[in-house]
Amino acid sequence: MTNEAWLVFGLGNPGPRYESTRHNIGQMVIAELAHRIGVNLTRTKLRSNVGTSRLPSGSVPGVPGPRVVLATSTGYMNESGGPVRQLADFYSIDTDRIIAVHDDVDIAFDSIKAKVGGGEGGHNGLRSMTSALGTKNYPRIRAGVGRPMGRQDTADYVLKPFSKDERATLPMFISDIADAVEMYIVEGLEKVQLEYHSK
């Protein structure tokens, strides 16, 4: 029986080589959310680092908010689907409550978009998730990282660290993305789109 929890999965690659790259911004957001609600991510047999807790209710002091499972994969981006499927099965979470947080080169840096379903846009992590879940109809919080200048290959670009100028505003950007995730869970897709799509 499906419960009322949400799975928030931050896409990225494992290890220090990748932790500061554009492709790992989803994992940076999970770290921010974990910090906010006071949980540590623990490596599990589900091929994921996982932390569970509740969001603040926001409206009624002292009343716990929605239960969330925060997770990142211990494997590589193109294998994200397996861990997501295992987590969804283990915690009995329906697809419409699985939020993928990921980088998006089709959106300018410091911009946030939200949607449910759609294509993968060449994103291997999303492609793997879609394959494992058997559907494209899961929520996505899309963190804009922009496209490379000149002839730089996009695949190389997302595996490089943010620029000096980008790093200056990155903490606030990550905080804003985390806000968008919380807003989606508590208030829904339309509220996130109204708040962020016009910026």
C-alpha positions in Angstrom: 0.0 0.0 0.0 1.4 3.4 -1.0 2.2 5.7 1.8 2.2 9.5 1.9 6.0 10.0 1.8 7.9 11.8 -1.0 11.2 10.6 -2.5 13.5 13.5 -3.5 16.3 12.2 -5.6 19.3 14.4 -6.4 21.0 13.3 -9.6 24.8 13.2 -9.9 28.0 11.2 -9.9 29.8 9.8 -6.9 33.2 10.8 -5.4 35.2 14.0 -4.9 36.1 14.2 -8.6 32.5 15.2 -9.5 31.1 16.7 -6.3 31.6 20.3 -7.3 30.5 19.9 -11.0 27.4 21.3 -12.7 26.1 17.8 -13.2 26.0 17.3 -9.4 23.8 20.3 -8.5 21.0 17.9 -7.7 23.1 16.2 -5.0 24.1 19.6 -3.7 20.4 20.4 -3.2 19.8 17.1 -1.3 22.7 18.1 1.0 21.0 21.5 1.6 17.6 19.8 2.3 19.2 17.3 4.7 20.9 20.1 6.6 17.7 22.0 6.9 15.7 19.1 8.4 18.7 17.9 10.5 19.3 14.4 9.0 22.5 12.7 7.8 22.5 10.7 4.6 23.5 7.1 5.3 24.9 4.6 2.7 22.4 1.8 2.3 22.1 -1.5 0.4 19.7 0.2 -2.0 22.7 1.7 -3.8 21.8 5.0 -2.3 22.7 7.5 0.4 19.4 8.0 2.3 18.0 10.2 5.0 14.4 10.3 6.1 12.5 12.9 8.2 9.6 15.4 7.9 9.5 18.8 6.5 8.2 21.6 8.8 4.5 22.0 8.4 4.9 25.7 7.7 1.3 26.6 8.8 0.7 24.9 12.1 3.5 25.3 14.7 4.5 22.0 16.3 2.7 19.9 13.7 5.0 17.8 11.5 4.9 18.3 7.8 5.1 15.7 4.9 7.5 12.8 5.3 10.4 12.9 2.9 13.1 10.4 1.8 16.1 12.3 0.6 18.5 10.3 -1.5 21.5 10.3 -3.9 22.9 7.4 -5.8 26.2 5.7 -4.8 26.6 4.9 -8.5 27.0 6.9 -11.7 24.5 9.2 -13.4 23.6 6.8 -16.2 22.6 4.2 -13.6 20.3 6.4 -11.5 17.2 4.5 -12.4 18.0 1.3 -10.5 18.4 3.0 -7.1 15.3 5.1 -7.7 13.3 2.0 -8.4 14.6 0.2 -5.4 13.9 3.2 -3.1 10.4 3.6 -4.5 9.7 -0.1 -3.9 11.2 -0.2 -0.5 9.4 2.9 0.8 6.2 2.2 -1.2 6.2 5.5 -3.0 4.2 6.2 -6.1 5.8 7.7 -9.2 3.9 11.0 -8.8 5.7 11.5 -5.5 9.3 10.9 -6.8 11.0 14.3 -7.5 14.1 14.3 -9.6 16.3 17.3 -8.9 18.8 17.7 -11.8 20.9 20.1 -13.9 19.5 21.4 -17.1 21.6 23.0 -19.9 18.5 24.4 -21.6 17.9 26.8 -18.8 20.1 29.8 -17.9 22.2 29.5 -14.8 20.4 30.6 -11.6 17.0 29.8 -13.1 14.6 27.1 -11.8 11.8 25.3 -13.7 9.4 22.6 -12.6 7.4 20.1 -14.6 5.9 16.6 -14.6 6.9 14.3 -17.4 8.3 15.4 -20.8 11.5 14.3 -22.5 14.9 13.8 -21.0 16.7 16.3 -23.2 19.8 14.1 -23.5 20.1 13.8 -19.7 21.4 10.3 -19.0 20.2 10.3 -15.4 16.6 11.1 -16.4 16.8 8.6 -19.2 17.8 5.9 -16.7 15.0 6.9 -14.3 12.4 6.8 -17.1 13.5 3.3 -18.1 13.5 2.0 -14.6 10.2 3.5 -13.6 8.5 2.7 -16.9 7.1 6.2 -17.3 8.2 9.7 -17.9 5.4 11.1 -15.6 7.4 11.9 -12.5 8.1 15.5 -11.2 11.3 17.2 -12.0 12.9 20.3 -10.4 15.2 21.6 -13.1 18.3 23.6 -12.1 19.6 25.8 -14.9 23.3 25.5 -15.6 23.3 27.1 -19.0 25.0 26.0 -22.2 28.8 26.1 -22.8 30.2 29.0 -24.8 31.8 28.4 -28.2 32.4 24.9 -29.3 32.9 23.3 -25.9 31.2 19.9 -25.7 28.1 19.9 -23.5 29.1 16.5 -21.9 32.4 18.0 -20.9 30.8 21.2 -19.8 28.5 19.7 -17.2 31.3 17.6 -15.7 33.4 20.7 -14.9 33.1 22.9 -11.8 31.0 26.1 -11.8 32.9 29.2 -12.9 34.2 31.7 -10.4 31.3 34.1 -11.0 28.8 31.3 -10.7 30.3 30.1 -7.5 29.7 33.5 -5.9 25.9 33.0 -6.2 25.8 29.2 -6.1 24.9 28.9 -2.4 21.8 31.1 -2.8 20.9 29.3 -6.0 21.0 25.9 -4.2 18.9 27.4 -1.4 16.3 28.6 -3.9 16.2 25.2 -5.5 15.7 23.6 -2.1 12.9 26.1 -1.5 11.3 25.0 -4.8 11.4 21.4 -3.8 9.7 22.1 -0.4 7.1 24.3 -2.2 6.3 21.5 -4.6 5.7 19.0 -1.9 3.6 21.3 0.3 1.8 23.5 -2.3 2.1 21.7 -5.6 3.4 22.2 -9.1 1.4 25.2 -10.1 2.6 27.2 -7.1 6.3 26.5 -8.0 5.7 27.5 -11.6 4.0 30.7 -10.6 6.9 31.5 -8.2 9.9 30.6 -10.4 9.0 30.5 -14.0 8.7 34.2 -14.5 12.1 34.9 -13.0 
